Amino acid sequence: MKYLTGLFFKSISWLVHFSPKWFQSFLGDFIGFLWFDLLRIRRKIVLDNIKIAFPDLSYKQRVALGRKSLSVSGRNIVNYSHLPFINKENFKEYVEIENIHHIQEALSKGKGVCLLTLHLGNGDLGGVGLSLSELPVHLISKEFKLKWLNDLWFGVRSRLGVGFIPPRNSSYAILKKLKANEVVIFVLDQFMGPPIGVKTLFFGKETGTAMGLTVMAKRTGAPVIPVYCHERADGKQVVSCESEIEFEEKGEKSETLTYMTQKYTDKLESIIKLYPEQWMWVHRRWKKFS
């Protein structure tokens, strides 16, 4: 079963990878059309989320933004077909890394590096680009219940050097990687309630955000570097690396955890405002924190 499934998906990847660029773009946009306009999967959630973030937009403008976002998601799905064919020699055809020196300089401190990121652009291509740029990267990511799907989904990325850390009971694994002066990626734009989340404001509305990044940064002194992906007009993914976010202590430990988690959340908000059509608005980001 595992072999046949892998062969099937490799065949699909081969067909898409070697198809014309215009067809790949069309296929991605068509997937977005099916998702948003025909099947309308989470369409209301997308539009409600956009209204929270950009209340001044008209309904027509929100629909247009939501449609663009799902087209980007569709193209991201299509771009997964390139992963089996990417290697150290050709990855720059697909991914461009901007200001990687911010990560390299942070690593020179010898405490490991925490990357703050979000579901913007194609994070899988971005992670592969960082790995093939000779950075020891590890992504904290949920696993699938189906083993064959789990092996397929993570296997190709592991082959390209991206390590994975399951989110449950992950503290030891994260500390081990940071102590070895390696890079751990924290995706911080999804809702997280208590006990591992804290109240934050996101686009002015209360929600919950995971505090794991703050906990690890405080405990280890590892620098936190904002990194995000975005799709350029020519279809290439750009990985933008920014300067370190300085860690600040604020009275009691709980105050520091809330303050720094809010600071990281504010950074993600500012990034989304740069590329709102490339963020995944389908998440239920503003659940009630309780």
VENRA-V27195 format. One record per pair of residues at least 12 apart in sequence whose C-alpha atoms are under 10 Angstrom apart, sorted by the first residue. I is the first residue (numbers start at 0). J is the second residue. D is the distance in Angstrom with one decimal. If there is no record, write none. Layout:
i & j & d
I & J & D
I & J & D
//
This chain:
i & j & d
0 & 147 & 8.1
1 & 146 & 8.9
1 & 147 & 5.6
1 & 148 & 8.5
1 & 150 & 8.7
1 & 151 & 8.5
2 & 147 & 9.0
2 & 151 & 10.0
4 & 147 & 8.0
4 & 148 & 8.7
4 & 151 & 8.5
5 & 147 & 8.5
5 & 148 & 9.1
5 & 150 & 9.2
5 & 151 & 6.7
8 & 80 & 8.7
8 & 151 & 8.8
9 & 80 & 8.1
9 & 83 & 7.7
9 & 151 & 9.9
10 & 80 & 9.5
11 & 80 & 7.5
12 & 77 & 8.5
12 & 78 & 9.1
12 & 79 & 7.7
12 & 80 & 4.2
12 & 81 & 6.9
12 & 82 & 8.5
12 & 83 & 7.7
12 & 84 & 9.0
13 & 80 & 7.0
13 & 81 & 8.2
13 & 83 & 8.5
13 & 84 & 8.6
14 & 80 & 8.5
15 & 77 & 7.4
15 & 78 & 8.7
15 & 79 & 9.5
15 & 80 & 6.3
15 & 81 & 8.2
16 & 77 & 8.5
16 & 78 & 8.1
16 & 79 & 9.0
16 & 80 & 5.7
16 & 81 & 5.6
16 & 82 & 9.1
16 & 83 & 9.3
16 & 84 & 8.2
17 & 80 & 9.4
17 & 81 & 9.0
20 & 234 & 9.2
23 & 73 & 9.9
23 & 74 & 7.5
23 & 77 & 6.7
23 & 78 & 8.2
23 & 80 & 9.9
24 & 70 & 9.2
24 & 71 & 9.6
24 & 73 & 8.9
24 & 74 & 6.4
24 & 75 & 9.9
24 & 77 & 8.2
24 & 78 & 9.5
24 & 234 & 8.5
25 & 70 & 9.5
25 & 73 & 9.5
25 & 74 & 8.5
25 & 77 & 9.9
26 & 70 & 9.4
26 & 73 & 7.6
26 & 74 & 7.4
26 & 76 & 9.5
26 & 77 & 7.3
27 & 69 & 9.0
27 & 70 & 6.2
27 & 71 & 7.3
27 & 72 & 7.6
27 & 73 & 4.2
27 & 74 & 3.9
27 & 75 & 7.3
27 & 76 & 7.1
27 & 77 & 5.8
27 & 78 & 8.5
28 & 66 & 9.3
28 & 67 & 8.6
28 & 69 & 7.9
28 & 70 & 4.6
28 & 71 & 7.4
28 & 72 & 8.6
28 & 73 & 5.9
28 & 74 & 6.5
28 & 75 & 10.0
28 & 77 & 9.6
29 & 69 & 9.6
29 & 70 & 7.4
29 & 73 & 7.3
29 & 74 & 9.0
30 & 69 & 8.0
30 & 70 & 7.0
30 & 71 & 9.5
30 & 72 & 8.3
30 & 73 & 5.0
30 & 74 & 7.8
30 & 76 & 8.5
30 & 77 & 8.9
31 & 65 & 9.7
31 & 66 & 7.1
31 & 67 & 8.0
31 & 68 & 8.0
31 & 69 & 4.6
31 & 70 & 4.2
31 & 71 & 7.3
31 & 72 & 6.7
31 & 73 & 4.9
31 & 74 & 8.0
31 & 76 & 9.8
32 & 66 & 7.3
32 & 67 & 9.4
32 & 69 & 7.4
32 & 70 & 6.9
32 & 73 & 8.5
33 & 69 & 9.3
33 & 70 & 9.5
33 & 73 & 9.3
34 & 66 & 9.1
34 & 69 & 7.1
34 & 70 & 8.8
34 & 72 & 9.5
34 & 73 & 8.5
35 & 62 & 9.3
35 & 65 & 7.8
35 & 66 & 6.3
35 & 67 & 9.5
35 & 68 & 9.3
35 & 69 & 6.5
35 & 70 & 8.6
36 & 62 & 9.6
36 & 65 & 9.9
36 & 66 & 7.8
36 & 69 & 9.6
40 & 281 & 8.7
41 & 280 & 9.2
41 & 281 & 6.2
41 & 282 & 8.7
41 & 283 & 9.4
42 & 62 & 9.0
42 & 65 & 7.9
42 & 66 & 9.2
42 & 69 & 9.6
42 & 280 & 9.3
42 & 281 & 7.6
43 & 62 & 9.9
43 & 65 & 9.8
43 & 281 & 8.9
44 & 65 & 9.9
44 & 280 & 7.6
44 & 281 & 6.2
44 & 282 & 7.6
44 & 283 & 6.9
44 & 284 & 9.4
45 & 61 & 8.7
45 & 62 & 8.7
45 & 64 & 9.3
45 & 65 & 6.2
45 & 66 & 9.3
45 & 68 & 9.1
45 & 69 & 9.4
45 & 279 & 8.4
45 & 280 & 5.0
45 & 281 & 5.1
45 & 282 & 7.7
45 & 283 & 8.6
46 & 58 & 8.2
46 & 60 & 9.8
46 & 61 & 6.1
46 & 62 & 6.7
46 & 63 & 9.8
46 & 64 & 8.7
46 & 65 & 6.6
46 & 66 & 9.7
46 & 280 & 8.1
46 & 281 & 8.9
47 & 61 & 8.8
47 & 280 & 9.2
47 & 281 & 9.7
47 & 283 & 9.7
47 & 285 & 9.9
48 & 61 & 9.5
48 & 65 & 9.5
48 & 202 & 10.0
48 & 280 & 6.5
48 & 281 & 8.0
48 & 282 & 8.4
48 & 283 & 7.9
48 & 284 & 7.7
48 & 285 & 7.8
49 & 61 & 6.4
49 & 62 & 9.0
49 & 64 & 8.1
49 & 65 & 7.7
49 & 275 & 9.0
49 & 280 & 7.2
49 & 281 & 9.8
51 & 201 & 9.3
51 & 202 & 7.1
51 & 203 & 8.2
51 & 204 & 7.5
51 & 285 & 9.0
52 & 201 & 8.1
52 & 202 & 5.2
52 & 203 & 7.8
52 & 204 & 8.5
52 & 268 & 9.1
52 & 271 & 9.7
52 & 272 & 9.1
52 & 275 & 9.6
53 & 202 & 8.2
53 & 272 & 9.4
53 & 275 & 9.8
54 & 202 & 10.0
63 & 276 & 9.1
64 & 275 & 7.6
64 & 276 & 5.7
64 & 277 & 9.2
64 & 280 & 9.6
65 & 275 & 9.3
65 & 276 & 7.2
65 & 277 & 9.5
65 & 278 & 9.6
65 & 279 & 9.1
65 & 280 & 7.4
65 & 281 & 9.0
66 & 276 & 8.4
67 & 275 & 9.2
67 & 276 & 5.6
67 & 277 & 7.6
67 & 278 & 9.8
68 & 119 & 9.6
68 & 120 & 9.5
68 & 274 & 9.7
68 & 275 & 7.8
68 & 276 & 4.6
68 & 277 & 5.3
68 & 278 & 6.4
68 & 279 & 6.6
68 & 280 & 7.2
68 & 281 & 9.1
69 & 276 & 8.4
69 & 277 & 8.3
69 & 278 & 9.1
69 & 279 & 7.7
69 & 280 & 8.4
69 & 281 & 8.7
70 & 276 & 9.0
70 & 277 & 8.9
71 & 119 & 9.4
71 & 120 & 7.3
71 & 121 & 8.7
71 & 229 & 9.8
71 & 230 & 8.3
71 & 276 & 7.6
71 & 277 & 6.1
71 & 278 & 8.6
71 & 279 & 8.8
72 & 119 & 9.3
72 & 120 & 7.9
72 & 121 & 8.2
72 & 276 & 9.9
72 & 277 & 7.8
72 & 278 & 8.7
72 & 279 & 7.4
74 & 120 & 9.5
74 & 121 & 8.9
74 & 230 & 9.7
74 & 234 & 9.1
75 & 120 & 7.4
75 & 121 & 5.7
75 & 122 & 8.9
75 & 123 & 8.9
75 & 124 & 9.0
75 & 230 & 9.4
75 & 236 & 9.9
76 & 121 & 8.8
78 & 93 & 9.3
78 & 121 & 8.2
78 & 123 & 9.3
78 & 124 & 8.2
78 & 234 & 9.7
78 & 236 & 10.0
79 & 121 & 9.0
79 & 123 & 8.0
79 & 124 & 8.0
79 & 152 & 9.8
79 & 155 & 9.8
81 & 93 & 8.6
81 & 124 & 9.0
82 & 123 & 8.8
82 & 124 & 7.6
82 & 127 & 8.5
82 & 155 & 6.9
82 & 156 & 7.5
82 & 158 & 9.8
82 & 159 & 8.6
83 & 154 & 9.9
83 & 155 & 6.3
83 & 156 & 8.6
83 & 158 & 8.9
83 & 159 & 9.0
84 & 155 & 9.7
85 & 124 & 9.5
85 & 127 & 8.8
85 & 128 & 9.5
85 & 131 & 9.5
85 & 155 & 9.8
85 & 159 & 8.1
86 & 127 & 9.2
86 & 128 & 9.5
86 & 131 & 7.5
86 & 158 & 9.5
86 & 159 & 7.1
87 & 127 & 9.7
87 & 128 & 8.9
87 & 130 & 9.2
87 & 131 & 5.6
87 & 132 & 8.0
87 & 133 & 9.3
87 & 159 & 8.4
88 & 131 & 9.0
89 & 131 & 9.8
90 & 124 & 9.0
90 & 127 & 8.2
90 & 128 & 6.6
90 & 129 & 10.0
90 & 131 & 7.4
90 & 132 & 9.1
91 & 128 & 7.6
91 & 131 & 9.3
91 & 132 & 9.4
91 & 235 & 9.1
91 & 236 & 9.5
91 & 237 & 10.0
92 & 235 & 7.5
92 & 236 & 9.3
93 & 124 & 7.7
93 & 125 & 9.3
93 & 128 & 8.4
93 & 234 & 8.2
93 & 235 & 5.3
93 & 236 & 6.3
93 & 237 & 8.6
94 & 121 & 9.8
94 & 124 & 6.8
94 & 125 & 6.7
94 & 126 & 9.6
94 & 127 & 8.6
94 & 128 & 5.9
94 & 129 & 9.0
94 & 228 & 9.3
94 & 229 & 10.0
94 & 230 & 9.4
94 & 231 & 10.0
94 & 234 & 9.6
94 & 235 & 5.9
94 & 236 & 4.8
94 & 237 & 5.8
94 & 238 & 7.2
95 & 124 & 9.9
95 & 125 & 8.5
95 & 128 & 7.5
95 & 129 & 9.4
95 & 228 & 9.5
95 & 231 & 9.8
95 & 235 & 7.3
95 & 236 & 6.3
95 & 237 & 4.8
95 & 238 & 6.1
95 & 239 & 8.6
96 & 125 & 8.2
96 & 128 & 7.3
96 & 129 & 7.5
96 & 132 & 8.6
96 & 226 & 10.0
96 & 228 & 9.1
96 & 236 & 8.6
96 & 237 & 5.9
96 & 238 & 4.7
96 & 239 & 6.3
96 & 240 & 7.7
97 & 226 & 9.6
97 & 228 & 10.0
97 & 237 & 7.1
97 & 238 & 5.9
97 & 239 & 4.9
97 & 240 & 6.0
97 & 241 & 8.7
98 & 226 & 9.8
98 & 238 & 8.7
98 & 239 & 6.6
98 & 240 & 5.4
98 & 241 & 7.0
98 & 242 & 8.8
99 & 129 & 8.5
99 & 132 & 8.9
99 & 134 & 9.7
99 & 226 & 9.5
99 & 238 & 8.7
99 & 239 & 7.9
99 & 240 & 5.9
99 & 241 & 8.4
99 & 242 & 9.8
100 & 240 & 8.2
100 & 241 & 9.2
100 & 242 & 9.2
101 & 224 & 7.3
101 & 225 & 9.4
101 & 226 & 9.8
101 & 240 & 6.5
101 & 241 & 6.5
101 & 242 & 5.7
101 & 243 & 7.2
102 & 114 & 8.5
102 & 129 & 9.9
102 & 134 & 8.7
102 & 182 & 8.7
102 & 222 & 8.9
102 & 223 & 9.1
102 & 224 & 6.8
102 & 225 & 9.4
102 & 226 & 9.3
102 & 240 & 7.4
102 & 241 & 8.5
102 & 242 & 8.3
102 & 243 & 8.5
103 & 134 & 8.4
104 & 222 & 9.8
104 & 242 & 9.7
104 & 243 & 9.6
105 & 180 & 9.8
105 & 182 & 9.8
105 & 221 & 8.2
105 & 222 & 6.1
105 & 223 & 8.4
105 & 224 & 8.1
105 & 242 & 9.2
105 & 243 & 7.7
106 & 134 & 9.5
106 & 177 & 9.8
106 & 180 & 6.6
106 & 181 & 7.5
106 & 182 & 8.1
106 & 221 & 8.7
106 & 222 & 8.2
107 & 180 & 8.7
108 & 180 & 8.6
108 & 220 & 9.6
108 & 221 & 8.3
108 & 222 & 8.5
109 & 177 & 8.7
109 & 178 & 8.1
109 & 179 & 8.2
109 & 180 & 5.5
109 & 181 & 8.8
109 & 220 & 9.9
109 & 221 & 8.3
109 & 222 & 9.8
110 & 174 & 10.0
110 & 176 & 9.6
110 & 177 & 6.1
110 & 178 & 6.2
110 & 179 & 7.8
110 & 180 & 5.4
110 & 181 & 8.1
110 & 182 & 9.6
110 & 216 & 9.8
110 & 219 & 6.9
110 & 220 & 6.6
110 & 221 & 5.0
110 & 222 & 7.6
111 & 135 & 9.8
111 & 173 & 9.9
111 & 174 & 9.1
111 & 175 & 9.7
111 & 176 & 7.3
111 & 177 & 4.2
111 & 178 & 6.3
111 & 179 & 6.8
111 & 180 & 3.7
111 & 181 & 4.8
111 & 182 & 5.8
111 & 183 & 8.0
111 & 216 & 9.8
111 & 219 & 8.4
111 & 220 & 8.6
111 & 221 & 5.4
111 & 222 & 7.3
111 & 223 & 9.4
112 & 135 & 10.0
112 & 136 & 9.3
112 & 176 & 9.2
112 & 177 & 6.6
112 & 178 & 9.7
112 & 180 & 7.1
112 & 181 & 6.4
112 & 182 & 4.8
112 & 183 & 6.4
112 & 184 & 8.5
112 & 216 & 8.8
112 & 219 & 9.7
112 & 220 & 9.0
112 & 221 & 5.2
112 & 222 & 5.3
112 & 223 & 6.2
112 & 224 & 7.3
112 & 243 & 9.8
113 & 136 & 9.7
113 & 137 & 9.7
113 & 173 & 9.6
113 & 177 & 8.1
113 & 181 & 8.7
113 & 182 & 5.9
113 & 183 & 5.1
113 & 184 & 5.9
113 & 185 & 6.9
113 & 212 & 7.5
113 & 213 & 9.7
113 & 215 & 8.3
113 & 216 & 7.4
113 & 220 & 9.8
113 & 221 & 6.4
113 & 222 & 6.1
113 & 223 & 4.8
113 & 224 & 6.3
113 & 225 & 8.6
113 & 226 & 9.9
113 & 243 & 9.8
114 & 136 & 9.3
114 & 137 & 9.8
114 & 138 & 9.3
114 & 182 & 7.1
114 & 183 & 6.1
114 & 184 & 4.7
114 & 185 & 5.9
114 & 186 & 8.3
114 & 187 & 9.9
114 & 212 & 8.9
114 & 221 & 9.8
114 & 222 & 8.4
114 & 223 & 5.7
114 & 224 & 4.9
114 & 225 & 5.7
114 & 226 & 6.2
114 & 227 & 9.2
114 & 240 & 9.1
114 & 241 & 9.9
114 & 243 & 9.5
115 & 183 & 9.0
115 & 184 & 6.4
115 & 185 & 5.3
115 & 186 & 6.3
115 & 187 & 6.9
115 & 188 & 9.5
115 & 212 & 8.0
115 & 223 & 6.6
115 & 224 & 5.9
115 & 225 & 4.6
115 & 226 & 6.0
115 & 227 & 8.1
115 & 240 & 9.8
115 & 241 & 9.9
115 & 243 & 9.9
115 & 244 & 9.5
115 & 263 & 7.5
115 & 264 & 9.5
115 & 266 & 9.0
115 & 267 & 8.3
116 & 184 & 7.1
116 & 185 & 6.1
116 & 186 & 4.9
116 & 187 & 6.3
116 & 188 & 7.7
116 & 224 & 8.7
116 & 225 & 6.1
116 & 226 & 5.3
116 & 227 & 5.5
116 & 228 & 8.6
116 & 240 & 9.9
116 & 263 & 9.4
116 & 264 & 10.0
116 & 266 & 9.4
116 & 267 & 7.3
116 & 270 & 9.5
117 & 184 & 9.7
117 & 185 & 8.1
117 & 186 & 5.0
117 & 187 & 5.9
117 & 188 & 5.3
117 & 189 & 8.3
117 & 225 & 9.4
117 & 226 & 8.3
117 & 227 & 6.7
117 & 228 & 8.6
117 & 264 & 10.0
117 & 267 & 7.0
117 & 268 & 9.8
117 & 270 & 9.1
117 & 271 & 9.0
117 & 278 & 8.2
117 & 279 & 9.0
118 & 186 & 7.3
118 & 187 & 8.6
118 & 188 & 7.0
118 & 189 & 8.7
118 & 227 & 8.3
118 & 228 & 8.4
118 & 229 & 9.9
118 & 267 & 9.9
118 & 271 & 9.5
118 & 277 & 8.4
118 & 278 & 6.0
118 & 279 & 6.0
118 & 280 & 9.1
118 & 282 & 9.7
119 & 188 & 9.6
119 & 227 & 6.7
119 & 228 & 5.9
119 & 229 & 6.3
119 & 230 & 8.9
119 & 267 & 9.8
119 & 270 & 8.9
119 & 271 & 7.7
119 & 274 & 8.0
119 & 275 & 8.7
119 & 276 & 8.9
119 & 277 & 5.4
119 & 278 & 4.5
119 & 279 & 6.5
119 & 280 & 9.7
120 & 227 & 7.7
120 & 228 & 4.9
120 & 229 & 4.3
120 & 230 & 5.7
120 & 231 & 9.4
120 & 236 & 7.3
120 & 237 & 8.5
120 & 238 & 9.1
120 & 274 & 8.9
120 & 276 & 9.2
120 & 277 & 5.5
120 & 278 & 6.8
120 & 279 & 8.5
121 & 227 & 9.1
121 & 228 & 6.1
121 & 229 & 6.9
121 & 230 & 7.5
121 & 235 & 9.8
121 & 236 & 6.9
121 & 237 & 9.0
121 & 238 & 9.3
121 & 277 & 8.9
121 & 278 & 9.8
122 & 186 & 9.7
122 & 226 & 9.9
122 & 227 & 7.6
122 & 228 & 6.1
122 & 229 & 8.7
122 & 236 & 8.9
122 & 237 & 10.0
122 & 238 & 8.7
123 & 138 & 9.9
123 & 156 & 7.8
123 & 161 & 9.3
123 & 228 & 9.3
124 & 156 & 9.1
124 & 228 & 8.6
124 & 235 & 9.8
124 & 236 & 7.3
124 & 237 & 9.3
124 & 238 & 9.0
125 & 226 & 9.3
125 & 227 & 8.0
125 & 228 & 6.2
125 & 229 & 9.0
125 & 236 & 7.1
125 & 237 & 7.5
125 & 238 & 5.9
125 & 239 & 9.3
126 & 138 & 8.1
126 & 156 & 8.5
126 & 159 & 9.4
126 & 160 & 9.1
126 & 161 & 6.8
126 & 162 & 9.7
126 & 184 & 8.8
126 & 227 & 9.8
126 & 228 & 9.2
126 & 238 & 8.8
127 & 155 & 9.9
127 & 156 & 6.8
127 & 157 & 9.1
127 & 158 & 9.6
127 & 159 & 6.3
127 & 160 & 7.2
127 & 161 & 6.4
128 & 159 & 9.0
128 & 160 & 9.7
128 & 161 & 9.5
128 & 236 & 9.3
128 & 237 & 9.4
128 & 238 & 8.0
129 & 160 & 9.2
129 & 161 & 8.6
129 & 182 & 9.9
129 & 238 & 8.3
130 & 156 & 9.5
130 & 157 & 9.8
130 & 159 & 7.0
130 & 160 & 5.6
130 & 161 & 6.0
130 & 162 & 9.1
130 & 182 & 9.8
131 & 159 & 7.0
131 & 160 & 7.1
131 & 161 & 8.8
133 & 160 & 8.9
134 & 160 & 8.9
134 & 161 & 9.3
134 & 181 & 7.7
134 & 182 & 7.3
135 & 160 & 7.6
135 & 161 & 7.6
135 & 162 & 8.1
135 & 176 & 9.1
135 & 179 & 9.8
135 & 180 & 8.6
135 & 181 & 5.4
135 & 182 & 5.8
135 & 183 & 8.5
136 & 160 & 7.6
136 & 161 & 5.7
136 & 162 & 6.2
136 & 163 & 8.6
136 & 176 & 9.1
136 & 181 & 6.5
136 & 182 & 4.7
136 & 183 & 5.9
136 & 184 & 7.1
137 & 157 & 9.6
137 & 160 & 8.7
137 & 161 & 5.7
137 & 162 & 4.2
137 & 163 & 5.2
137 & 164 & 6.7
137 & 172 & 10.0
137 & 173 & 8.7
137 & 176 & 8.1
137 & 181 & 8.0
137 & 182 & 6.1
137 & 183 & 4.8
137 & 184 & 6.0
137 & 185 & 9.2
138 & 161 & 7.2
138 & 162 & 6.2
138 & 163 & 4.9
138 & 164 & 6.0
138 & 165 & 8.5
138 & 166 & 9.5
138 & 173 & 9.7
138 & 182 & 8.6
138 & 183 & 5.9
138 & 184 & 4.7
138 & 185 & 6.9
138 & 186 & 8.3
139 & 162 & 8.7
139 & 163 & 5.8
139 & 164 & 4.6
139 & 165 & 5.8
139 & 166 & 5.9
139 & 167 & 9.5
139 & 169 & 8.2
139 & 172 & 9.9
139 & 173 & 8.6
139 & 183 & 7.3
139 & 184 & 6.2
139 & 185 & 6.2
139 & 186 & 7.5
140 & 153 & 9.8
140 & 162 & 9.9
140 & 163 & 6.5
140 & 164 & 6.1
140 & 165 & 5.5
140 & 166 & 6.0
140 & 167 & 9.5
140 & 184 & 9.1
140 & 185 & 8.7
140 & 186 & 8.4
141 & 163 & 9.0
141 & 164 & 8.2
141 & 165 & 5.6
141 & 166 & 6.1
141 & 167 & 8.4
142 & 163 & 9.3
142 & 164 & 9.2
142 & 165 & 6.6
142 & 166 & 8.6
142 & 167 & 10.0
162 & 182 & 9.7
162 & 183 & 9.0
162 & 184 & 9.9
163 & 183 & 9.1
163 & 184 & 9.4
164 & 176 & 9.9
164 & 183 & 8.8
164 & 184 & 9.5
166 & 211 & 9.9
169 & 211 & 9.6
170 & 211 & 8.6
170 & 214 & 9.6
170 & 215 & 8.2
173 & 215 & 8.1
174 & 215 & 7.6
174 & 218 & 9.0
174 & 219 & 7.7
174 & 221 & 10.0
177 & 215 & 9.1
177 & 216 & 9.8
177 & 219 & 7.7
177 & 220 & 9.6
177 & 221 & 7.3
178 & 219 & 8.1
178 & 221 & 9.1
180 & 221 & 8.9
181 & 221 & 9.9
182 & 221 & 9.5
182 & 222 & 10.0
182 & 223 & 10.0
183 & 212 & 9.7
183 & 221 & 10.0
183 & 223 & 9.8
184 & 212 & 9.3
184 & 223 & 9.8
184 & 224 & 9.6
184 & 225 & 9.8
184 & 226 & 9.1
185 & 209 & 9.7
185 & 211 & 8.4
185 & 212 & 6.6
185 & 223 & 9.7
185 & 225 & 9.8
185 & 226 & 9.9
186 & 209 & 9.4
186 & 212 & 9.2
186 & 227 & 10.0
187 & 208 & 7.0
187 & 209 & 6.7
187 & 210 & 8.8
187 & 211 & 9.1
187 & 212 & 8.2
187 & 260 & 9.2
187 & 263 & 8.2
187 & 264 & 7.5
187 & 267 & 8.1
188 & 201 & 9.4
188 & 207 & 9.8
188 & 208 & 7.4
188 & 209 & 8.7
188 & 263 & 9.6
188 & 264 & 7.4
188 & 267 & 7.2
188 & 268 & 8.9
188 & 278 & 9.8
188 & 279 & 9.6
188 & 282 & 9.0
188 & 284 & 7.6
189 & 206 & 9.7
189 & 207 & 8.4
189 & 208 & 6.9
189 & 209 & 8.1
189 & 282 & 6.9
189 & 283 & 7.7
189 & 284 & 5.6
189 & 285 & 8.8
189 & 286 & 9.9
190 & 206 & 6.9
190 & 207 & 5.4
190 & 208 & 5.5
190 & 209 & 7.4
190 & 282 & 8.2
190 & 283 & 7.1
190 & 284 & 4.9
190 & 285 & 6.7
190 & 286 & 6.8
190 & 287 & 9.3
190 & 288 & 8.9
191 & 206 & 8.2
191 & 207 & 5.0
191 & 208 & 4.9
191 & 209 & 5.2
191 & 210 & 8.7
191 & 284 & 8.6
191 & 285 & 9.6
191 & 286 & 8.6
191 & 287 & 9.9
191 & 288 & 8.1
192 & 206 & 8.2
192 & 207 & 5.3
192 & 208 & 6.9
192 & 209 & 7.4
192 & 210 & 9.9
192 & 286 & 8.5
192 & 287 & 8.3
192 & 288 & 5.7
192 & 289 & 6.8
193 & 207 & 7.9
193 & 208 & 9.1
193 & 209 & 8.6
193 & 210 & 9.8
193 & 288 & 7.5
193 & 289 & 6.9
194 & 209 & 9.1
194 & 210 & 9.4
194 & 289 & 9.5
195 & 207 & 9.3
195 & 208 & 8.3
195 & 209 & 5.8
195 & 210 & 6.2
195 & 211 & 7.2
196 & 208 & 5.0
196 & 209 & 4.1
196 & 210 & 5.4
196 & 211 & 8.1
196 & 256 & 9.8
196 & 257 & 9.3
196 & 260 & 9.2
196 & 288 & 8.8
197 & 209 & 6.5
197 & 210 & 6.4
197 & 211 & 10.0
197 & 253 & 9.4
197 & 256 & 8.0
197 & 257 & 6.3
197 & 258 & 9.7
197 & 260 & 7.7
197 & 261 & 8.8
197 & 288 & 8.3
197 & 289 & 9.8
198 & 210 & 9.6
198 & 257 & 7.2
198 & 258 & 9.9
198 & 260 & 8.9
198 & 261 & 8.3
198 & 287 & 9.8
198 & 288 & 6.9
198 & 289 & 9.2
199 & 257 & 7.4
199 & 258 & 8.8
199 & 260 & 7.5
199 & 261 & 5.6
199 & 262 & 9.3
199 & 264 & 7.6
199 & 265 & 9.3
199 & 288 & 9.3
200 & 260 & 10.0
200 & 261 & 7.0
200 & 262 & 9.9
200 & 264 & 7.8
200 & 265 & 8.2
200 & 268 & 9.9
200 & 285 & 9.5
201 & 261 & 8.4
201 & 264 & 6.8
201 & 265 & 7.1
201 & 267 & 9.0
201 & 268 & 6.9
201 & 284 & 8.9
201 & 285 & 8.2
202 & 264 & 9.4
202 & 265 & 8.3
202 & 268 & 6.7
202 & 269 & 9.3
202 & 272 & 9.8
202 & 285 & 10.0
203 & 265 & 10.0
203 & 268 & 10.0
204 & 285 & 7.6
205 & 285 & 7.2
205 & 286 & 8.7
205 & 287 & 8.0
205 & 288 & 7.8
206 & 284 & 7.3
206 & 285 & 5.2
206 & 286 & 6.2
206 & 287 & 6.3
206 & 288 & 5.8
206 & 289 & 9.5
207 & 260 & 9.8
207 & 261 & 9.8
207 & 284 & 8.3
207 & 285 & 7.6
207 & 286 & 7.6
207 & 287 & 7.8
207 & 288 & 5.7
207 & 289 & 8.9
208 & 257 & 9.3
208 & 260 & 7.2
208 & 261 & 8.2
208 & 263 & 9.6
208 & 264 & 7.8
208 & 284 & 9.2
208 & 285 & 9.9
208 & 288 & 9.3
209 & 256 & 10.0
209 & 257 & 9.9
209 & 260 & 7.6
209 & 264 & 9.8
210 & 256 & 6.6
210 & 257 & 7.7
210 & 259 & 8.6
210 & 260 & 5.9
210 & 261 & 9.3
210 & 263 & 9.8
211 & 256 & 9.1
211 & 260 & 8.8
212 & 256 & 9.3
212 & 259 & 9.1
212 & 260 & 7.7
212 & 263 & 8.9
213 & 246 & 8.6
213 & 255 & 8.3
213 & 256 & 6.0
213 & 257 & 8.5
213 & 258 & 9.2
213 & 259 & 6.2
213 & 260 & 6.1
213 & 261 & 9.7
213 & 262 & 9.8
213 & 263 & 8.6
214 & 252 & 9.6
214 & 255 & 9.4
214 & 256 & 6.9
214 & 259 & 9.4
214 & 260 & 9.2
216 & 245 & 10.0
216 & 246 & 7.6
216 & 259 & 9.6
217 & 246 & 7.5
217 & 247 & 9.0
217 & 248 & 8.7
217 & 252 & 9.5
217 & 255 & 8.9
217 & 256 & 8.6
217 & 259 & 9.6
220 & 246 & 8.3
221 & 246 & 9.4
222 & 242 & 9.7
222 & 243 & 6.3
222 & 244 & 7.3
222 & 245 & 7.5
222 & 246 & 8.0
223 & 241 & 9.7
223 & 242 & 8.6
223 & 243 & 5.5
223 & 244 & 5.7
223 & 245 & 7.5
223 & 246 & 8.1
223 & 263 & 9.2
224 & 240 & 7.1
224 & 241 & 6.2
224 & 242 & 6.1
224 & 243 & 4.7
224 & 244 & 6.3
224 & 245 & 9.3
225 & 239 & 8.3
225 & 240 & 6.1
225 & 241 & 5.4
225 & 242 & 7.1
225 & 243 & 7.1
225 & 244 & 7.6
225 & 263 & 8.6
225 & 266 & 7.8
225 & 267 & 8.3
225 & 270 & 9.5
226 & 238 & 6.8
226 & 239 & 5.6
226 & 240 & 4.6
226 & 241 & 6.3
226 & 242 & 9.2
226 & 267 & 9.6
226 & 270 & 9.6
227 & 239 & 5.5
227 & 240 & 6.9
227 & 241 & 8.8
227 & 267 & 9.1
227 & 270 & 8.0
227 & 271 & 9.7
228 & 240 & 9.0
228 & 270 & 10.0
228 & 274 & 9.8
228 & 277 & 9.1
228 & 278 & 9.9
229 & 273 & 9.8
229 & 274 & 7.5
229 & 276 & 9.9
229 & 277 & 6.9
229 & 278 & 9.1
230 & 274 & 9.2
230 & 277 & 7.7
244 & 259 & 9.5
244 & 262 & 8.7
244 & 263 & 8.2
244 & 266 & 9.2
245 & 259 & 9.4
245 & 262 & 10.0
246 & 258 & 9.9
246 & 259 & 7.2
246 & 262 & 9.5
247 & 259 & 7.1
247 & 262 & 9.8
//
